[in-house]
Amino acid sequence: MRGWTRRVTGARREGASRVFLRWSAALGAALALTAPPAAADEPVAAKEPRLLRESGENTTVIDAFDEDDPFDANLLLTFRQSWKSANIRRESTLAQPGLASGGFTASNENVASYTQSLTVLEVGGDVGIYKDLALSLRLPLILADARELSDLDGSSRNPQRLQDPSGDQLFSVPFKSPTRSGVDWFSVALNYAIFNQTRDESKPNWVVGAEGRFAIGDRLHACNDNAAIKCPDPVNPSRSREPGISRGMHSIIANTVFSRRYGYVEPYTGFRMHVDIPQSNSDFGATKDLKGTLLNRPPIVGTFTVGMEVYPWENREAFQRVVLDFKLRGSYHSPGRDYSELFDALGSSSANSLRSPNPSAYRAGPDGFTSVADPNASKVFFTGITDQQAFGSFGASGGVTWQAGEFVKFNAGLGLTYVQSHLITAADACNPDFKSDAGASGPCRTGAQTAGGGSATGIPNPNHRQVIDLPGRRFSVDDTMIVDLWLSGVVMF
């Protein structure tokens, strides 16, 4: 009896075990079917090493407070070399036989060939603040900024092209500026990745950023390296100033970039807006608030970019990869006042037509209907800064990034930019926004200059100089090409 009981009990236990095993197998199969598939880079153990998971170079934002990476910081050093070449030409008024008007304006008088070589060493750092949020600091050190004007198809043998109506020479070719060096600005920027494909594969990469640049260097002054007084003070030409290096601008820059990676390629597109704000302690800032000025700020620059990053090789376990970056961009430069290719040559001129100050305001004359210069108003001296036309620029670049490991990577690239032809001395004579006060109109009048005659067309623009701004005397820059080369190294913590 005890033996039969033991056999029955054993059979029951064996049956229960088989049922349990069958239910366990069925439950395991169900969980396997419903659970999400494990990614190849998904950690399966606490001690498994981290993997490279950053997006492309154009949308990478270092961060902090990730579970496996609580803090990120980068230190970078970049060498940049830029070469710029352009042709300077001037309009000329010629008497053409056979024309009904007897006058013709040509803009093909060769003046000079312009070249500039710029060498910059940029020091920077990035610090992660929170997930996909980073602070960036940049300080470019200008090692050498060399500019000169040379002969353009025999232009140096025709100095009359550079004379004013009185016969004074505006400047001579060849012309050389002093080689400048120093610090122009430093910048502070914030970048935030709104979407990050490595965190959520259903979304693209989307980065927005804002940057502030702050002018800290010695202010730029027009200079002639071959003159006895190299950098004449406009107010007192017998006194020389330092050449300086900084344009004296604080800048606000906003940008955004979209990208999405598909296997070995990551196309992207972006937009950037750059606005300069001139400071009052520079030659630019000294005249930016004068009544009558039409352009009192530098050009606003908007840039649209499209490109593609290619990943020909990547070892994510070893934090190694090679990235090729191919980029096209187009920029619009609005009308504005700026330091042009002729800034040094015109700003250091000894010609009386440029050296004599303009009145900043006019008032009614003693007869009650004429308008004369106000002797109590400030005088406006010419510093070389000129009003420029709007223009576009178009560029292409190629770069390669080699990430050698988890803590270091290197980048090199080459870019080419073409700039549209545009006038660089184009200040209008009158500001038509002010027509109500005939006494302040100065020469901006039409009709008879007698009592009850004529009408105001505006007030004079104090930045206008007839010798370079009137049609037939204006200067233009043509055939501009810029070549950029850069090399950089990044240490990542």
C-alpha positions as CSV (number, residue, x, y, z in Angstrom):
1,M,0.0,0.0,0.0
2,R,2.7,2.4,0.9
3,G,4.5,1.5,-2.4
4,W,1.3,2.1,-4.4
5,T,0.8,5.4,-2.7
6,R,4.4,6.4,-3.4
7,R,3.9,5.6,-7.1
8,V,0.7,7.6,-7.3
9,T,2.2,10.5,-5.5
10,G,5.3,10.5,-7.7
11,A,3.1,10.3,-10.8
12,R,1.1,13.4,-9.6
13,R,4.3,15.3,-8.9
14,E,5.8,14.4,-12.2
15,G,2.6,15.5,-14.0
16,A,2.5,18.8,-12.1
17,S,6.2,19.5,-13.1
18,R,5.4,18.8,-16.7
19,V,2.5,21.3,-16.6
20,F,4.7,23.9,-14.9
21,L,7.4,23.5,-17.5
22,R,4.9,23.8,-20.4
23,W,3.3,27.0,-18.9
24,S,6.8,28.5,-18.4
25,A,7.8,27.8,-22.0
26,A,4.6,29.3,-23.3
27,L,5.0,32.4,-21.1
28,G,8.6,32.8,-22.3
29,A,7.6,32.5,-25.9
30,A,4.9,35.1,-25.4
31,L,7.2,37.6,-23.8
32,A,9.8,37.1,-26.5
33,L,7.2,37.9,-29.2
34,T,5.9,41.0,-27.4
35,A,9.2,42.5,-26.1
36,P,11.0,45.1,-28.4
37,P,14.0,43.8,-30.2
38,A,17.3,44.6,-28.4
39,A,19.6,47.0,-30.3
40,A,23.1,46.0,-31.1
41,D,24.5,48.8,-29.0
42,E,22.1,48.3,-26.1
43,P,23.9,47.6,-22.8
44,V,23.2,44.1,-21.5
45,A,25.3,44.4,-18.4
46,A,26.3,47.1,-16.0
47,K,30.0,46.7,-16.9
48,E,29.5,46.9,-20.7
49,P,31.5,49.8,-22.2
50,R,29.8,52.8,-23.6
51,L,29.5,53.2,-27.4
52,L,30.0,56.1,-29.8
53,R,26.5,57.5,-30.4
54,E,27.1,61.2,-31.3
55,S,25.3,62.6,-34.4
56,G,27.2,64.3,-37.2
57,E,29.7,67.1,-36.8
58,N,27.2,69.7,-37.8
59,T,24.6,68.7,-35.2
60,T,26.7,67.4,-32.3
61,V,25.9,69.1,-29.0
62,I,27.8,67.9,-26.0
63,D,25.7,67.5,-22.8
64,A,25.7,66.4,-19.2
65,F,23.7,64.4,-16.7
66,D,23.3,61.3,-18.9
67,E,23.1,58.1,-17.0
68,D,26.4,56.7,-18.4
69,D,28.1,60.0,-19.1
70,P,27.4,62.6,-16.4
71,F,29.7,65.3,-17.7
72,D,31.2,66.4,-21.1
73,A,33.7,69.1,-22.0
74,N,35.8,69.8,-25.1
75,L,39.0,71.9,-25.6
76,L,39.8,72.8,-29.2
77,L,42.5,74.6,-31.1
78,T,41.9,75.7,-34.7
79,F,44.3,77.1,-37.3
80,R,42.6,79.1,-40.1
81,Q,44.2,80.6,-43.2
82,S,42.3,82.7,-45.6
83,W,43.3,84.3,-48.9
84,K,41.1,86.9,-50.6
85,S,41.6,88.4,-54.1
86,A,39.5,91.0,-55.9
87,N,39.7,93.7,-58.6
88,I,38.9,97.3,-57.8
89,R,37.3,99.4,-60.5
90,R,35.9,102.9,-60.8
91,E,33.1,104.5,-62.8
92,S,34.2,107.3,-65.1
93,T,32.2,110.0,-67.0
94,L,33.3,110.0,-70.6
95,A,32.2,112.3,-73.5
96,Q,31.0,109.9,-76.2
97,P,30.6,111.3,-79.7
98,G,27.3,110.3,-81.3
99,L,25.3,110.0,-78.1
100,A,22.3,112.3,-77.8
101,S,23.1,113.3,-74.2
102,G,26.9,113.6,-74.8
103,G,27.5,111.7,-71.5
104,F,28.2,108.1,-70.7
105,T,29.0,106.4,-67.4
106,A,31.3,103.4,-67.6
107,S,32.3,101.2,-64.7
108,N,35.2,99.4,-66.2
109,E,38.1,101.6,-65.3
110,N,40.8,99.4,-63.7
111,V,42.1,100.7,-60.4
112,A,43.9,98.0,-58.6
113,S,44.2,94.3,-57.7
114,Y,43.4,93.7,-54.0
115,T,44.8,90.9,-52.0
116,Q,44.4,90.0,-48.3
117,S,46.1,87.2,-46.3
118,L,44.5,86.4,-42.9
119,T,46.0,84.0,-40.4
120,V,44.0,83.1,-37.3
121,L,44.6,80.8,-34.3
122,E,41.3,80.1,-32.5
123,V,41.2,78.8,-28.9
124,G,37.9,77.5,-27.7
125,G,36.0,75.2,-25.3
126,D,32.6,73.6,-25.0
127,V,30.9,72.6,-21.7
128,G,27.8,70.4,-21.3
129,I,25.2,72.0,-19.1
130,Y,22.3,69.5,-19.3
131,K,21.1,66.9,-21.7
132,D,21.7,68.2,-25.3
133,L,22.5,71.7,-24.0
134,A,26.0,73.2,-24.2
135,L,27.9,76.4,-23.6
136,S,30.6,77.3,-26.1
137,L,33.5,79.9,-25.8
138,R,35.7,81.1,-28.6
139,L,38.7,83.5,-28.8
140,P,40.3,84.0,-32.2
141,L,43.9,85.3,-32.1
142,I,44.7,87.1,-35.4
143,L,48.3,86.3,-36.0
144,A,48.6,88.3,-39.3
145,D,46.3,90.4,-41.4
146,A,48.1,91.7,-44.5
147,R,46.4,93.7,-47.3
148,E,47.7,95.5,-50.3
149,L,46.7,97.0,-53.7
150,S,48.8,96.3,-56.8
151,D,48.7,97.0,-60.5
152,L,45.7,95.8,-62.5
153,D,46.4,95.6,-66.2
154,G,48.5,98.8,-66.3
155,S,46.3,100.8,-63.9
156,S,49.4,102.1,-62.0
157,R,50.4,103.9,-65.2
158,N,47.1,105.9,-65.2
159,P,47.1,107.8,-61.9
160,Q,44.5,110.2,-63.3
161,R,41.9,107.6,-62.6
162,L,42.4,108.2,-58.9
163,Q,42.3,112.0,-58.9
164,D,39.6,114.2,-57.6
165,P,38.2,117.2,-59.6
166,S,40.9,119.5,-58.2
167,G,43.7,117.2,-59.3
168,D,44.5,115.8,-55.8
169,Q,45.5,112.2,-55.7
170,L,43.1,110.1,-53.6
171,F,45.7,107.3,-53.2
172,S,48.4,105.7,-55.3
173,V,49.0,102.1,-56.6
174,P,50.8,100.1,-55.4
175,F,49.5,100.6,-51.8
176,K,50.3,98.5,-48.7
177,S,48.5,98.4,-45.4
178,P,50.4,97.6,-42.2
179,T,50.3,93.9,-41.1
180,R,47.9,93.9,-38.2
181,S,47.7,91.4,-35.3
182,G,45.8,91.0,-32.1
183,V,42.3,90.1,-30.8
184,D,39.1,91.4,-32.4
185,W,36.4,89.7,-30.3
186,F,35.5,86.8,-28.1
187,S,32.2,84.9,-28.2
188,V,29.8,83.1,-25.9
189,A,27.2,80.7,-27.4
190,L,24.5,78.4,-26.3
191,N,23.4,75.4,-28.4
192,Y,20.5,73.1,-27.8
193,A,19.4,70.0,-29.6
194,I,15.6,70.1,-29.6
195,F,15.5,66.7,-31.3
196,N,18.3,64.0,-31.1
197,Q,18.1,61.0,-33.4
198,T,20.4,59.0,-31.2
199,R,17.9,59.3,-28.3
200,D,14.8,58.9,-30.4
201,E,15.1,57.2,-33.8
202,S,11.7,58.4,-34.9
203,K,12.9,62.1,-35.0
204,P,15.7,63.9,-36.8
205,N,18.5,66.0,-35.3
206,W,17.4,69.6,-34.8
207,V,19.9,72.1,-33.2
208,V,19.3,75.8,-32.5
209,G,21.9,78.2,-31.2
210,A,22.5,81.8,-30.2
211,E,25.9,83.5,-30.1
212,G,27.1,86.8,-28.7
213,R,30.4,88.3,-29.9
214,F,32.0,91.1,-27.9
215,A,34.6,93.5,-29.3
216,I,37.7,93.7,-27.1
217,G,40.6,94.7,-29.3
218,D,42.1,98.0,-30.3
219,R,39.8,99.8,-32.7
220,L,40.6,99.7,-36.4
221,H,42.1,102.8,-38.1
222,A,42.9,103.5,-41.7
223,C,46.7,103.3,-42.4
224,N,49.2,103.6,-45.3
225,D,52.3,101.6,-44.4
226,N,54.4,103.6,-46.9
227,A,53.5,107.1,-45.7
228,A,55.4,109.3,-43.2
229,I,52.3,109.4,-41.0
230,K,51.0,105.9,-41.3
231,C,47.6,106.2,-39.6
232,P,46.6,109.9,-39.7
233,D,43.9,111.0,-37.2
234,P,41.0,112.5,-39.3
235,V,40.7,115.4,-36.9
236,N,44.4,116.1,-36.8
237,P,46.2,114.5,-39.8
238,S,49.6,115.4,-38.4
239,R,49.1,113.0,-35.6
240,S,49.3,109.2,-36.1
241,R,47.2,106.5,-34.4
242,E,47.7,102.8,-33.9
243,P,46.5,100.6,-36.8
244,G,44.2,98.6,-34.5
245,I,42.6,95.3,-35.3
246,S,39.0,95.3,-34.1
247,R,36.0,96.5,-36.2
248,G,34.4,97.7,-32.9
249,M,31.3,95.6,-33.3
250,H,29.3,93.5,-30.9
251,S,27.4,90.8,-32.8
252,I,24.3,88.7,-32.3
253,I,24.2,85.4,-34.3
254,A,21.3,83.0,-34.5
255,N,21.5,79.6,-36.3
256,T,19.6,76.4,-36.7
257,V,20.5,73.1,-38.3
258,F,18.4,70.0,-39.3
259,S,19.8,66.6,-40.2
260,R,18.9,63.0,-40.3
261,R,21.2,60.0,-40.7
262,Y,20.4,57.2,-43.1
263,G,22.9,54.4,-42.8
264,Y,26.2,55.9,-44.0
265,V,25.0,59.4,-45.0
266,E,23.5,62.3,-43.1
267,P,22.1,65.2,-45.2
268,Y,21.5,68.5,-43.4
269,T,20.3,72.0,-44.0
270,G,20.7,75.1,-41.9
271,F,20.1,78.9,-41.6
272,R,22.2,81.6,-39.9
273,M,21.6,85.3,-39.2
274,H,24.4,87.7,-38.3
275,V,23.8,91.2,-37.0
276,D,26.6,93.6,-36.0
277,I,26.0,96.4,-33.5
278,P,28.7,99.2,-33.8
279,Q,30.2,100.6,-30.6
280,S,30.5,104.3,-30.0
281,N,34.2,104.2,-29.1
282,S,35.2,103.4,-32.7
283,D,35.3,105.5,-35.9
284,F,32.2,103.7,-37.0
285,G,30.2,104.4,-33.9
286,A,31.2,108.1,-33.9
287,T,28.8,108.8,-36.8
288,K,26.1,106.1,-36.5
289,D,23.5,108.3,-34.8
290,L,23.8,111.4,-36.9
291,K,20.5,112.8,-38.3
292,G,20.5,112.4,-42.1
293,T,22.5,109.2,-42.3
294,L,20.8,106.6,-44.5
295,L,22.9,103.7,-43.5
296,N,24.2,103.6,-39.9
297,R,24.8,99.9,-39.4
298,P,26.9,97.2,-41.1
299,P,25.2,94.8,-43.5
300,I,23.0,92.1,-42.0
301,V,24.1,88.7,-43.3
302,G,21.7,85.8,-43.8
303,T,23.2,82.4,-44.9
304,F,21.4,79.3,-46.1
305,T,23.4,76.0,-46.0
306,V,22.8,72.5,-47.5
307,G,25.2,69.6,-47.1
308,M,25.8,66.0,-46.5
309,E,28.0,64.1,-44.1
310,V,29.3,60.7,-45.3
311,Y,30.6,57.9,-42.9
312,P,32.9,55.7,-44.9
313,W,34.3,54.0,-41.8
314,E,33.1,53.7,-38.2
315,N,34.0,51.6,-35.2
316,R,31.5,52.5,-32.5
317,E,33.0,50.2,-29.8
318,A,36.4,51.9,-30.1
319,F,34.9,55.5,-30.5
320,Q,36.5,55.7,-33.9
321,R,35.2,57.0,-37.2
322,V,35.9,59.0,-40.3
323,V,33.4,61.7,-41.5
324,L,33.4,63.5,-44.8
325,D,31.5,66.8,-45.0
326,F,30.4,68.4,-48.3
327,K,28.7,71.8,-48.0
328,L,27.1,74.5,-50.2
329,R,26.0,77.9,-48.9
330,G,24.6,81.1,-50.1
331,S,24.6,84.5,-48.2
332,Y,22.8,87.8,-48.7
333,H,24.5,90.9,-47.4
334,S,22.1,93.8,-47.0
335,P,23.1,97.4,-47.8
336,G,25.2,98.9,-45.0
337,R,28.3,100.8,-44.0
338,D,31.5,98.8,-43.6
339,Y,35.2,98.5,-43.8
340,S,35.7,97.8,-47.5
341,E,38.7,96.8,-49.6
342,L,39.5,100.5,-50.0
343,F,39.2,101.3,-46.3
344,D,42.9,101.9,-45.7
345,A,43.6,103.6,-49.0
346,L,40.7,106.1,-48.8
347,G,40.8,106.6,-45.1
348,S,44.5,107.6,-45.0
349,S,44.2,109.9,-48.1
350,S,45.6,113.4,-47.9
351,A,43.3,114.7,-50.6
352,N,41.4,117.8,-49.4
353,S,38.2,116.5,-50.9
354,L,38.2,113.6,-48.3
355,R,40.1,115.3,-45.5
356,S,37.8,118.3,-45.2
357,P,34.9,117.7,-42.7
358,N,31.3,117.7,-43.6
359,P,28.8,119.7,-41.5
360,S,26.5,117.4,-39.6
361,A,23.5,119.8,-39.8
362,Y,22.2,122.9,-41.6
363,R,20.0,125.8,-40.6
364,A,18.2,128.7,-42.3
365,G,20.4,131.5,-43.5
366,P,20.2,135.1,-42.5
367,D,17.9,135.9,-45.5
368,G,15.4,133.4,-44.3
369,F,15.1,131.2,-47.3
370,T,18.6,129.8,-47.9
371,S,20.1,127.0,-45.9
372,V,23.6,127.2,-44.6
373,A,25.9,124.9,-42.5
374,D,25.2,125.2,-38.8
375,P,28.4,126.4,-37.2
376,N,27.3,125.0,-33.8
377,A,26.8,121.4,-35.1
378,S,29.6,118.8,-34.9
379,K,31.9,118.2,-37.9
380,V,31.9,114.8,-39.6
381,F,35.4,113.6,-40.7
382,F,36.0,110.9,-43.2
383,T,37.5,107.8,-41.7
384,G,37.5,105.3,-44.7
385,I,34.2,103.6,-43.7
386,T,31.8,103.8,-46.7
387,D,28.3,102.9,-47.7
388,Q,28.1,99.7,-49.7
389,Q,25.5,98.1,-52.0
390,A,23.7,94.8,-51.2
391,F,25.3,91.7,-52.7
392,G,25.4,88.0,-52.5
393,S,28.1,85.4,-51.9
394,F,28.2,81.7,-52.7
395,G,30.5,79.1,-51.4
396,A,31.4,75.4,-51.3
397,S,33.6,73.5,-48.9
398,G,34.8,70.0,-48.1
399,G,36.1,68.7,-44.8
400,V,37.2,65.5,-43.1
401,T,37.0,64.6,-39.5
402,W,39.0,61.7,-38.0
403,Q,37.9,60.7,-34.5
404,A,40.9,58.7,-33.3
405,G,39.3,57.6,-30.0
406,E,37.0,58.4,-27.2
407,F,39.0,61.5,-26.2
408,V,40.5,63.1,-29.3
409,K,39.5,64.0,-32.9
410,F,41.0,66.1,-35.8
411,N,39.4,68.1,-38.5
412,A,40.7,69.6,-41.8
413,G,38.9,71.4,-44.6
414,L,39.1,73.6,-47.7
415,G,36.5,76.2,-48.8
416,L,36.0,78.4,-51.8
417,T,33.7,81.5,-51.9
418,Y,32.7,83.8,-54.8
419,V,31.4,87.3,-54.0
420,Q,29.1,89.2,-56.4
421,S,30.3,92.5,-57.8
422,H,29.0,95.5,-55.9
423,L,29.7,99.2,-55.2
424,I,31.7,100.0,-52.1
425,T,31.3,103.8,-52.2
426,A,27.6,104.5,-52.7
427,A,26.3,107.0,-50.1
428,D,23.3,109.0,-51.4
429,A,23.6,112.7,-51.1
430,C,20.3,113.4,-49.4
431,N,18.0,111.6,-46.9
432,P,14.4,112.1,-48.2
433,D,12.8,111.1,-44.9
434,F,13.2,114.7,-43.7
435,K,11.4,117.2,-46.0
436,S,9.4,119.4,-43.6
437,D,12.3,121.7,-42.6
438,A,13.5,123.7,-45.6
439,G,16.0,125.5,-43.4
440,A,17.8,122.3,-42.6
441,S,17.8,121.1,-46.3
442,G,21.2,122.5,-47.3
443,P,21.8,121.6,-50.9
444,C,19.0,119.1,-50.9
445,R,16.5,121.5,-52.7
446,T,14.9,121.8,-56.1
447,G,13.8,124.9,-57.9
448,A,14.8,128.5,-57.3
449,Q,17.0,129.4,-54.3
450,T,15.1,132.6,-53.6
451,A,12.4,133.7,-51.3
452,G,9.3,131.6,-51.9
453,G,11.0,129.4,-54.5
454,G,12.1,125.8,-54.5
455,S,11.4,123.0,-52.1
456,A,13.3,120.7,-49.9
457,T,14.0,117.1,-51.1
458,G,15.4,116.0,-47.7
459,I,18.4,116.8,-45.6
460,P,22.1,116.2,-46.5
461,N,23.6,112.8,-45.6
462,P,26.8,113.8,-43.6
463,N,28.5,110.6,-44.8
464,H,28.2,111.5,-48.5
465,R,31.4,112.5,-50.3
466,Q,30.9,113.7,-53.9
467,V,34.4,112.7,-55.0
468,I,33.7,109.0,-54.4
469,D,29.9,108.7,-54.0
470,L,28.5,110.5,-57.1
471,P,27.7,108.3,-60.1
472,G,30.6,108.4,-62.4
473,R,33.1,108.5,-59.5
474,R,32.1,105.5,-57.5
475,F,34.3,102.5,-56.8
476,S,33.3,98.8,-57.1
477,V,34.8,95.5,-56.1
478,D,34.6,92.8,-58.7
479,D,35.8,89.2,-59.3
480,T,36.2,88.5,-55.6
481,M,37.3,85.0,-54.6
482,I,38.1,83.7,-51.1
483,V,40.0,80.5,-50.3
484,D,39.8,79.2,-46.7
485,L,41.9,76.4,-45.1
486,W,41.5,75.1,-41.6
487,L,43.0,72.5,-39.3
488,S,41.7,71.7,-35.8
489,G,42.2,69.4,-32.9
490,V,39.7,68.6,-30.2
491,V,40.3,67.0,-26.8
492,M,37.2,65.5,-25.3
493,F,36.5,64.8,-21.6
